[in-house]
Amino acid sequence: MPSDSSNNPPAVTRKQRRAFQIIAAFLFVVIAVGVVVWFPRRHEEPKISAARIEKAGYATLPPSFSGSSEKLNRTVVIPTLESAIPKGKSALWCASLALAWKQMEADVVNGPLALEGAEEISQKLTNANLPDIRPEDKLVVAGAVKDGIIERMRKEMHERFPDAPSLGQLPGGVEVVLAYAYLQVGVRFKHVFPTSETPIRFLDGEAKEAKEVCAFGVPEFDSGAGMATYRKQVHVLFHDDDQFAIDVDRHSEPYQIMLARVKRPGSLKEGLDDLTRKIRDHKGAAEGLDSEAILLMPFMNWSIQHLFEELSHRRMIAPMLPNGSKTLNVAQSLRFKLDPFGAAVASGAILPGWWNGATHLKLIFDRPFLVVFKPRTQDRPICVLWIDNVELLQSWPPRKEGK
């Protein structure tokens, strides 16, 4: 008697029944602990002199947030640059998820991947243009547990990125396949910025009253100082009334961090495209700041773990996948830091599945603003943030570590 195919799944090979796990750890070029930032070539904590710390002022601040995104009320983590930014909320994006997705397509699925019910996001991830990151700043591997992929991952991470967070518990078994990507990139400013003795009064579109947050840059009390150092390193990309953008350190290589106070975009891609047009139209803006210019940027230091519910427990559709293949919990970790010494970003994404189963300017970032971290010679971003409110900013007065 023929079997009832409606009740019994089609027979599949042992290879087809493999579970696979995709993990991308994108070490947020922007984060580290204390006064430390992640650097492209150095993976130990950089030594910062007492004189530099004294010059910067309160340069080290504890994280403003550390934990699950479920605890955030006014911030979202989004899977693609094209994802809509909800009104009144900050939006965070890093390339680690797209990197993991593409590694899975190349080494596991061997073709485009789609998730049932999330086809649009799937297509955006498949078509994503990844940034150029130096080989020494990343680790990308994929393979089967039975072939030693976990041992290889742990060994290479320990040797190349000894300060990175532990990989933790990974799925075992001969039917498990993992793809893993880890990126560690950072910018250390050539000249340390002083901190502000007074706070920024940050006002977003939803708030009735401004909130005081910690700031650094070129404060008003610093008139005339830093002409050959931190004032000179700032590149004003464009300035148009109350909208402006800066390259925080024009000397930084091979990565660049830009801040832009612009109108709220519908998506991060829309914001990036608008910023690119504004910079192009204002090409030739003066480099550096004059002796009376003011520049204030909010401190940032936070760590977030996020579950992409829109991508989790979805049926996976690809030519080489048998029916019944699905994702498990698709998650991403994000860490970011911006302070007088530099910027750093760290991000990890996990995609597990079961196979069959300058002139006289006043530049104050006291309104919602865009943060872009990218290769200097390329427009493909590594990390993009829309900071719409104070939820992830450092509240005033500044707190010391452990207090």
N, C-alpha and C positions, 0 to 999 in steps of 0.2 A: 504494500500500500504506500503510495507517495506521501511524503511528510507534508504537514500543514505549514507552509512557508509563512503564514501570518502569525504563527505562534513561535516558530523557531527561526533564529537568525541564520543567514546563509553561512555555510562553513567557510572558514578563512584559514589561511596559513598561520603558522606560528609567528612568522615575521610580521604578518598583518595585525596580529593581536598585540603587538608591542604598544605599551603606553609610552608617551613621550612628554617630556617636560622641557619647556623653553624658559630660560632665565636670562634676562639682560640686566646687568648691573651697570648703570651709567653713573659713574662717580662724578657727580655734580660738580662741575668745575667750580662750583661756588661754595663748597662747604668744607668746613673743618671745625675743629673744636678750639675754643679760646682764641688766641691770636694767630693760630695756625691756619694756613690755607693749603689746598692741594696744589702741587706744582707739577708741570709736565715731566721734568726730568728727575725730580727728587721725591722719594716716597717716604722719607723720614720727616719728622717735624722740623721745619726750618728754624734756625736760631735767629731770634729778633732781639737786637740789643736793647738794654734798658733805656739808652738815650732815645732810641726811636719810639719806644713805648711812652716815655715821658713826654716826648714831643707831640705824640698823637693824642694824649689825654686818656680818657676812659676807653681804650681801644678794645678791651675784651669785655664782652657781655654774654651772659648765659642765653641759651636758646629762648626765643619768645614762644615757641611751640615745639613739642616733640610728642608724637603719638599718631593715632589713627585719624584719617580724614573724617571719620564719623563724628569726631568731636568738634569739627570746624563747622561753623554756621554760615560763614560768608566767603568761603573759598572752595573752589572745585578743582579737581585734577582731570584733565581731558586727554583723550587718546590720540587726537589728531589736531593739527593746526587749524583745520577747517571747522572743527567743532564750535558750536555757538557758545558765546560767553553769556551766562545768565545775568540778568540785570542786577546791579548792586553787589556782584561777587567778583573776587579775584579769581584768575584762571592760571593754572600752572601746566606747562607741557615740557617734556624732555624726549629726546630722540631714542631713548633706550627701548621703548616698546616697539617702535618701528624697526629698530635694529634686530631685536629678537624675532620679530615676525618674519623679516626677510631671511634671517638665518634658518628659520624653520622651513620656509619655502624652498630654499636652496639645497639644504642638506638632509631634510627629512621628508617633506611632501613632494619635492621635485616638481614644483609648479605652483601656480597661484592658489591661494587658500581663501575660502569664504566661510563665514559663520552664518548659519541660518538665523534670520531675524536681525542680523547686524551686517547685511551685505554692503551698505554704503561705507561704514567704517572699515570693513575688510578691504574694500577697493582702495580707499585712501591710504591704508597701511601698505598695501601691495605697491601702490604707485609713489610712495614717499621717496623724495630725494634726500638721501642721507648726507650728512656733512662729512668733509674730509678730516679725519682725525689721525694723527701720526701713529704709526704702528706701535711705537713704544708707549703710547698713551691708552692702549686698549688691549683687550684679550677677547677673542671671538673663537669659540670652539663648538663642535657638535659631534655627537656620536652615541653609541649604545653603551649602556652600563656594562654589558657583558664584555665589551671591548676595552673597558678601563677608562671611560670618559670622566667619571667622577674623580678617580685618582689623578688623572691628568689635570683636571680643573683645579683641584686643591693644590697640587704641586706648583703649577704655573702661577696661581694667585699668590701663594706664599712667597715665591721667589721674586715676582715682579711687582706685587702690590702688598707688601707685608703689613701696611697700616690699614688696609681695607677691612670692612666688617667681615666676620666669619660667614662662610656660606651656609652654615647651620645644617639642619637635617635635610638630606636630599633623598628622593625616592630611589629605592633599590630594586633588584630583580632583573632577570635576563630580558624581560619584555619592556624595559624602560629605556627611552632615548632622551637625551638632553641636548639642548643647544644653549650655550651660555655666552653672553657678551658683557664685558666690563670696560667702562671708559673712565679714565681719570685725567681731568684737564683743569687747569687753573691759570689765573693771572695774578702776578704780584706786581703792584704798582712800583714804578721806578723810584718815585718819591712818595713817602708817606704823607697822607693828608692829616691836618689837625682836626680835632673834634670840636664841635660847637659847644660853647658854654651855656647856650640857651636852646630850647627844643624847637623843632618844626611843629607848627600847628596844622596838622593834616586834616583836610576837609574833603570827604567824598560826597558823591551825589545823593546818597541816602541819609547821611547824618545831618542833624540839626545843629550840632555844635562840633567844632574842630577838636581833635584829640592831639595831645602833645606826644611827640615821639623823638627819640634820640637821633642826632644827625652828625655828619662830618662833611668835610670838603674844604671850602674857603670861606670861613665865617666872616661876619662883618667886623669883628674885633681884630681881624688879621689884616687889616688894610695895609697894603704896600709890601707885605711879606710874601716870600715864596715866588718872586718874579722869575727867578732862574730855575726853579724846581717844580713844585706841584702846580703852580698856576700855568706854567709853560707846557706841562704835559697834557693838559686838557685840550681837546679839540672840539670846538663848537661846530656841530654838523649843520644845524640850521636854527634860526631864531625868528619867529614870526609872532609878534605880540605876546600872548600868554602860552604859546606852544613853542617848544624847543627840544633839541636833542644834543647829546654830547657823547663823544668817545672819551671815556674816563681817563685812559692813558694811551695816547697815540703811539707810544714806544712799544707796547706789549706785542709780543710775537710768540707763537703763531696764532694766538687767540685774541679776541677782542670783546670787550663788554661795553655796551651802549645803553644809555638811559634816555628815555624820550617822554616828555610830558605832552601828551596829545589827546585828542578827543577819543572818547570810548569807542572802540571798534566792535563790530558784530562778532568777529572771530579774531584769533591771533594772526591768521594769514592775512586778513583784511588790514590789521594793524601794521604788519610787516610791509605789505605792499604800499600802504599810505606813507609809511616812514621812508621807504626807498624813494618814492616820488618826491617827497619833501627835500630829502638830502640831495637828490639829483638837481632839483630846481634851484637849490641854494648853494650849488657847488661853488667853492671858492671862499666859504665863510672863514673868518680869521681863526687861526690856531692860537691856543693859549688865551689867558684872561688878563686884562689890564690890572693896574694896581688897586682899583676901587671895585672891581667886580666881586660879586658874591655868588657862591655855589654851595648849596646844601643838599645832601643826599641822605635818605634814611638808612640807618643800620638795618641789616637783615641777618638773621641766624635762626634757621628752623629745620626741622626734620619731620617728614610725613610718610606714613604708610597708607597705601590706597588700594582698594579692591575695585576693579572695573566690572561692576555687575552687568553692564551691557555686553560684555564679552565673555562672561563666565557661564559655564554649563550650557553651551550652545553646540548644536550639531555642526560638525566640521565637514565641509564640502570641498573635495579635491579629487582629481582623476585617479590618484593612486590610493585613496582612502576608502576602506570598506564602509558599508552602512553601519551606523551606530557609533562612529568615532565622534568624540565631543571634547570640548575644553573642560577643564576643571576651574579652579579659582585663578583668574588672571589678575595679577597684582603688580604694583610698582611702588618702589620706595624713592623718595626725593629728599635731598638735603641741599641746602643753599646757604651761602654766607657772603655778605658784602660788608666790608669794614675799611678803615683807613689804610690797611696794608694790601688789600687785594680782594679778589673774588674767586669763588670755587663752587663747583656743582658736582653732586653725586646722585646717581639714580640707578635703581635696579628694577628690572621688569621681569616677571615670571609668567609664562604662558604655558601651563601644563594641560595635557590632554590625554585622553584614553583612545588608543587606536583600536577601533571597534569597541567599543566601550569608551668868543673874544673881543669885543669892544666893551664898553662900560655896561656890563650885563648884570642882571639879578636873576640867577637861575636857581630857583628853589622848588624842589620836588615835594610840594605841599598839596598836590592834587593827584588823582589817579595817574599812573605812569606805566610805561612799557619798559621791560628789561630784556635785552637781547644778548645772548652769549653765542658767539659764532667764530668760525675761522676768519682771520682778518682778510684773506684774499678770496673769500667765497660768501655767497649770500644764503647758504643753507645752514640754518641755525642748529645749535646743539641744545639750547634751552631757551624758552621764551616764557616770560611771566607778564601777566597784566595785574598790577597791584591796584585794586580798586578801593581798598579800605585798610584799616589799621590792624586787622586781625593777626597778620604775620609780622608786623613791625615792632620795634623795641620801644615800649612805653617809657615815658619820662616820669620821674628822674631815673637815671641809669642805675641798674642793679649790678652788684658784683657777683661773680661765680659763687655758688653755694649759699646765696641769700635769697 
